[in-house]
C-alpha cells in the first residue's frame, strides 16, 4: 500500500469517532491484478464497541456520509466506503463463521491500520479453518495458486451478487494480484499440515510445487475438526455424530462421515446458505444506506464490469 494512501487513510480516521479496529481491503489496496487499473475506491471495516452510539456521534461529525454511499473526502482522488461492526460480532464471526461475511473477508489479504484488541492474532483460527475447508473441497493434487483460489472462493459460494454484479474472473484476479500476500498468510498453516502429514509438497518442472493431500477418512476427520464450532454443529445435525475416545483419554463427539467427499458436500451446502443470506442482507443494507440514485449508479457500474467479463 502506497505511503500517500496510508496518510490519507490516517487523516480519514481522524474525522471519525474513535474505533477499536480498522482494516482496508479491495483492489486499491493491492492493485496488481492483471489488466485492471488502480481503483480510487478504498473499502474499510471499522470495529467499534457500540455501533449505535458510534453512528450517533458520526451523524454529528459527518452527517453527509449518510446521504450518499460514495463521498469524496479530504479533497484527494480517493474515496472511502466503510462498514461498521460491533467488536463482539466481529470476533464471533471470525471464530464461528456465524454469518461468514467478515470472516470471509479476513481470509483474504487486508491492511490493518488499527488493532487495539489483537484481532489479527484471533484471525489465525479463521485462516486455519479456511485452509481446512479449502482442502476438503480440493482434489488429491493441486498447485499453491489453486489452494489460494479455493480459499478465496469460499466466501463467494452462494453470493447472489456473483450471478449478475461481479466479474466472473474475480477470484482469479484477486489471487494472481495478491499471490505473495496469500503465501505469507498461509505459509505457517501449510507447514503445520505438512508436519501433521496431511500435505506433501513436491517440486516439478513448474515454478510452483505440486501439493498432495491425504484423501483418507482419518485426514478428512482432522480437517473437519479444524472447522468452526458452529459449522461442525450444523454438519453434525445433517450427518450425525458419535462418541470417540481420544489418545488423551478424553471422550469427544465426532461427526460421522463416510468419506471426504461427503464431508465436503455437507460443508459446502452449509457455507453456501450462509453466504447467500449474508450477501442478500448486505445488498439490501447497501441500498438503504446509499439512497436510490447513488446506489443504482454503483450497482450499474458493477453490473457493466461483470457483463464485460462474461463476453
N, C-alpha and C positions, 0 to 999 in steps of 0.2 A: 504494500500500500504506500502511495507516494506521500512524502512529508507534508506537502501543502494541503493534501486532502485530510491528513490527520489533524493539522492545525485548524482547518475549517470545522472538522467534527468536534474538536475540543471546544471551539468557540460556540458551536451549536448547542452542546450540552449545557453550557453556562447560561443559555437563555431559558432552560427548562428548570422545573423544580428538581431537587436532588433525587438521584436514582441510586440503587444498590448495584445494579449490573447493567452493562451496555455492551453489545457486540454488533458488529457490522457484517453484512453479507451481501451477496449479489454480484453482478458482473462488473460493477465499478470497482469492487474491492480487488479482484484478481482478473483484470481484463486481458487474459491471454488466450481467450477462446478463438479458434481458427475462424478467420473470415468475418469477425464481428468487430465493430468499432467500440471504442470506450463509451460506456454509458455515463450519463450525467446524473442518474438516479442512485442514491445511496439508501439502502434498506437497513434499518436498525431495529433491534429488540431491546426494550428497556424493561428492567426488572425493578419493581418498587414494592414497598411493604404494604401499602394501602392504595390500590388503584383509584378508588372513588375520591379519596382525599387528594391524591396526586392530580387527577383530572380537574378537580375543583380549583386547585391552585394554578394549574396550567391554563385554565379558562381565563383567569385574571391576567396572567402574564402573556399568553399567546392565543387570544380568542380567535385570531384569524386562521390558526391551524385547524380549527373545527369547521371552517367554512368551505374549505377545499382540501382535497387529498394531497395534491402536489403543489406546495407553495415554495416559491423561490425565496430562500433565506440568506441573509448576510451579503447580498449583492454579488455573489460569485456564481459561476456557471456550474453549480452543484445543487441538486435538490435532495431533500431528505424525506423519507417515508418511514414512520416509526410505529411500532406496535408496543403496547404497554401490557405487562403481565404481572400478577401478584407473585412475589418470590416463592411463596409456598407452592403455588400452582406450577411454576416453572420447574422446581426441584422434583415435584411429584411426577410430572410428565417425563422428566429425564429418567427417573428411577423405574417408573411403572408403565410408561407409554400409554397413559390414560387416554389422551386424545391423539397422540402420535403426531403432533404438529410441530411444536417447538423442539421436541426430542429429535424429530426427523431433520429439522434444520441444523441442529447442532451435531448431527452425524457427518455433516459436510464442513469444509473449511470455513471458518469465520475469523474475524479480527476482533479480539476482546479489548475494549477500551477501558472498562472499569469492572472490577470483580471483587466487591467487598466481602462476599460470603464464600469465596473459593468454589464457585460453580464449575470452574474448569476442572478441578480435581474430581468433583462429583460426576462430571460428564464422562469420566473414564468407564464407569459402569455402562453408560449408554453406548459407548463405542464398542466395548466388548460384546454387548448384546447385538449390536448391529452387524458385527462381523459374524457372529454365530448364526444369525438369521440369514445372512447372505450365503454362508456356506451350506446351509440346509437346502437352499434353492439352486446352488451351483452343481454342475456335473463333477465327475471324479477328477478331471483335469481342466485347468483354466490358467489364464495369464493374470498378472497382477492388475493390469488395467481392467480386465473383466471382473475381478473381485471388487474393485472400487466402483465400477459401473453398477454392479448388483447392489452394493451398499447404498449408493446414491439413489437407485430406483425404488428402494423400499418405501420411501415417503411419498412417492408418486403413484404407487399401485392403488387404483380406485379413485384417483384425483379427477373430479369431474372437469376441471379446467384443462386437463391434458387431452380431452376429446375435441376441444374447439379453440382454446385460447393459449396454447403453449406450443413452442417449437417442438416438432417430433424428434429432433436431434438434441434436445435439451440435455439429457443425461450424458451423452457422448461428449458434448461441448464442455460441460462442467468438468468432467473427469480429465479430458485432454488439456484443458486450460489450467487445471489446478493439480496436475498429477503429482508433483513433488510435495505439495501440501497434504494431499491424501496419504502419500507414502510416509511422511513424518508423523501423521496422526495414527496410522495403523501399524507401523513397523513393530512397536512393542507387543502388539497382540498377535501378529504373525509369528514373531519369535516365541511368544508364550505357547502358542498352539503347536509350534514345531517341537518344543520341549515336551509337550504332552503327547507327542507323536500322532497328532490329529492331522498335521500338514507336513509336506515334504517338498522342498524346492530343488529343482534340477536345472542346470544351465544347458541351454540348447543353442542352436545357431542363431536364434533370435536375440534381440537386445534384452528382452525381458525373460526371466526364468519361468519355466512351466511349474505351476504349483499343483501337487496331487493331494487329494484328501482321502481319508479312510471313510468309505461309504457304509461301513457295518453298523449294526444296531447299537452297539456299545458307544461308538463315536457319535451317532445321532442323539443318543440319550445325553451325552456330555454337552452337545451343542444346545439341546433343549433346556438343559439345566442352567444355562447362561442367559436365557431369555428373561425378561422382566416378570416379576411375580404375577401381575395381572394377566399377561399373555399366557403364562403357564396355567393359571387358574381356568381361563377360558378354553384352553386346549384340553385340560383335564375333564371339563364338562362335556366335551364332544367325544373324547377318546376313552375316557375312564382313567382311573389311577389305582395303584396298588401299593401296599406297604413293602419297603425294602430295607434290609439290614445293611448299613454302611460298614466300611472297614473299621471305623472308629467305634462300632458297636451301637451307634445311634440308629433308630428306626425313622425312616423318612417316607413321605408319599412320593411316588414316581409315576409319571404319566405313562400309560400303556400305549406303546406304538409298535406296529407290526413291521415297519420299515422306515427308512429315511424319507422316502417319497411321501408316505402317509403323513409323517410329521410336518413335512414341508407344505403340503397342500392344506393341512389344517391351519397352520400358522399363517399362510398366505391369505386364506379366507378371512381370518380374524383381522389381519392388518389392512386388507382392502376395505373392509367395512369401517374401520376406524378412520382411515384416510378419506373415504367418501363422505362421512359425516362431518369431519373437520373441514374439508375443503368447501363443502356446501355452506357451513357456518361462516367460514372466513369470507366467502364470496358475498353473502348477504350483509355481513358486518361492514365489508368494504363499501358496498353500495350505500348503506345507511350513513356511514361516516363521511363519505365523499360528497354526497349530493349528486343528483341525477346527471346533470350535464357533464361535470368533470369525470364522474365515474364512467359514463358511456364513452367519452373520449379515450380514457385509459384502456377500457376493455376493447374498444375498436382497434387501437394501436396493437394490442396484444394479439387480437384475432388476425389482423393483417399479417403480422410477423409469423403467426402459426400457419396460416394458409400458404404463405410463400414457401415454408419448409416442406409442405406436402406436395409441391409441384414437382 
